[in-house]
Each structure stands twice: as structure tokens, then as C-alpha cells.
Amino acid sequence: MIKEHFTGTQIAYYIVCKRKLWLFSHQICFEKYSDYVELGKLINQESFKKETYREVELGNVKIDFIKTKDGVIVHEIKKSRKLEPAHIWQVKYYIFKLRELGVNCSSGVIHYPKLFKKIQVDFTSEDEEIIKNFRQEINEILSAPMPPVINKPYCKKCSYYEFCYS
């Protein structure tokens, strides 16, 4: 079955680790046992509480918050910059989804509250084609057997570490 709609988490996992994407997408989830995931959720809950449009849901996509000055701007809150390329593509995917719905959105911001940093994310026409390719590749990954372990330094802090390395 070809799937066209993914979560932002699946897009991020696609960038970080195909095995994690496969496991998560097949409902094998270990996030609820991870202290790192819990810390990330706490940072998200405690940051930007006064924003009007928090946790905006578009079907299976959940955006941390949006602002609506001069078009819609997507805002995502993250704990660390270690997986920043995945964060960028997650935000670009949210912009892509909004644009599919006819919403005027071409940028986003990733906030790293613990680091007092933020980065601007701009969406281009090339990004649209890249995301369409991501969706095709994700479908291929999900219909194949589980991918191998990638053995990267960041694996040690992953909620799937014990599963992959035991």
C-alpha cells in the first residue's frame, strides 16, 4: 500500500535512521521509555506557552506552533542541534503540508530554547520535489524488510538503542 501522508517524526527519522523510521512506522515504539524524549517533551511544554496557535494539527501532522503575520510561519521546538538536518526537513515537510492545503506558508523557525538559539528555514520549489522523493523512498523502506543498524555516534542516545544493539 502506497502512503502519501507521513508524520513530521517519520520525515525526521527518514533523515536520521532508516531503521528507526521502519520500526516506528511499524508501531514498534520505544520513545515512551526514553529520558531524552521526555526531556524534549518537557522543553516543548514549557517553552512558548503564550503562543495562541500551539500544537496545530493537520491530519497526522502536529506543528508545535504557528504565527500568522504576513502569512503562516511554522515554529518547531527542539532540545538540541545535534540532528539539525532532520529538524530542518521536518519543518520543510510541515510547510509542504500547509501549502498542499492552499495555505500561504514559505518559512519556519526552529527554536532551541536550552541553547538560546533559533534558525530560519526557507522553503524552495526544489524542496517540494525533494519531499516528494522522500515520500516515495519512505514507502520503499516501509515495504521492505527492516533496514540494518547504522552504528552512528548518536545511536547511544536513541530510544531504540537497546533494541538495535542487544
C-alpha positions in Angstrom: 0.0 0.0 0.0 1.4 3.4 -1.0 1.2 6.0 1.6 1.3 9.7 0.8 0.8 11.2 4.2 3.5 10.9 6.9 4.1 12.5 10.2 6.9 15.0 10.8 8.5 12.4 13.0 8.7 10.0 10.1 10.3 12.6 7.9 12.9 13.3 10.6 13.5 9.6 11.2 14.0 9.1 7.5 16.8 11.6 7.6 18.4 10.3 10.8 18.0 6.5 10.5 16.0 4.3 8.1 15.8 1.5 10.7 14.3 3.8 13.3 11.8 5.0 10.6 10.9 1.4 9.8 10.4 0.4 13.4 8.4 3.5 14.4 6.2 3.2 11.2 5.5 -0.5 12.1 4.3 0.6 15.6 7.4 -0.6 17.3 7.9 2.4 19.6 10.3 2.9 22.4 10.1 6.7 22.8 8.0 6.4 26.0 10.9 4.7 27.8 13.5 7.4 26.8 14.6 10.1 29.3 15.9 12.1 26.3 12.4 12.1 24.7 10.8 13.0 28.0 13.2 15.9 28.4 12.4 17.1 24.8 8.6 16.9 25.6 9.2 18.9 28.8 11.1 21.6 27.0 8.4 21.8 24.4 5.6 22.1 27.0 7.5 24.8 29.0 8.6 26.9 26.0 6.4 29.5 24.2 3.4 28.9 26.4 1.8 32.2 25.5 1.6 31.4 21.7 -2.0 31.4 20.5 -1.7 28.6 18.0 0.0 25.8 19.9 0.1 22.2 18.7 -1.6 22.8 15.4 -2.8 19.5 13.9 -3.2 18.9 10.2 -4.4 15.3 10.0 -1.4 13.2 11.2 0.9 16.2 11.4 1.4 18.2 14.6 3.2 21.5 14.4 4.5 22.9 17.7 3.1 26.4 17.0 2.4 28.8 14.1 2.4 32.6 13.8 0.2 34.3 11.2 1.9 37.6 10.5 2.4 38.1 6.7 1.4 34.5 6.0 1.8 31.5 8.2 5.2 30.8 9.8 5.8 27.3 11.2 7.7 27.1 14.5 9.2 23.9 15.9 10.9 23.5 19.3 13.9 21.2 19.7 16.2 20.2 22.6 19.5 20.0 20.8 21.0 20.9 17.4 22.7 17.5 17.0 20.2 16.3 14.5 19.5 19.7 12.9 19.3 18.5 9.3 16.4 16.3 10.4 14.8 19.2 12.2 15.1 21.4 9.0 13.4 18.7 6.8 10.7 18.2 9.4 9.8 21.9 9.3 10.0 21.9 5.5 7.6 19.0 5.5 5.2 20.9 7.6 5.4 23.9 5.2 4.9 21.4 2.3 1.7 20.1 4.0 0.3 23.6 4.6 1.0 24.5 1.0 -0.8 21.4 -0.2 -3.8 22.7 1.7 -3.5 26.1 0.0 -2.1 27.9 3.0 0.4 30.8 2.3 3.5 29.5 4.0 7.1 29.6 2.8 9.2 29.7 6.0 9.6 28.4 9.5 11.8 28.8 12.6 13.4 26.1 14.7 13.9 27.1 18.3 16.5 25.6 20.6 15.4 27.1 24.0 18.1 25.5 26.1 20.7 26.9 23.8 19.0 30.3 23.3 19.3 29.8 19.5 16.9 29.7 16.6 17.4 29.1 12.9 15.4 30.3 10.0 14.1 27.7 7.5 13.1 28.8 4.0 11.1 26.6 1.6 12.0 26.5 -2.1 10.5 24.8 -5.2 13.4 22.3 -5.1 12.4 21.4 -1.5 8.9 20.4 -2.8 10.5 17.9 -5.3 12.9 16.6 -2.6 9.9 15.9 -0.3 8.0 14.1 -3.0 11.1 11.9 -3.5 11.3 11.4 0.3 7.7 10.1 0.3 8.5 7.6 -2.5 11.7 6.4 -0.7 9.9 6.1 2.6 7.2 3.9 1.0 10.0 1.7 -0.4 11.7 1.4 3.0 8.4 0.6 4.8 7.5 -2.1 2.3 11.0 -3.8 2.5 12.5 -5.9 5.4 13.8 -3.9 8.4 17.0 -2.0 7.5 20.3 -2.7 9.2 21.8 -0.9 12.2 23.7 2.3 11.1 26.1 2.5 14.0 26.4 6.3 14.4 27.7 8.2 17.5 24.1 9.5 18.2 22.8 5.9 18.4 23.7 5.7 22.0 21.1 8.3 23.0 18.4 6.9 20.7 15.3 5.3 22.3 15.8 2.3 20.0 19.4 1.7 21.1 18.8 -1.3 23.3 16.6 -2.9 20.6 19.2 -2.4 17.9 22.3 -3.3 19.8 21.2 -6.2 22.2 
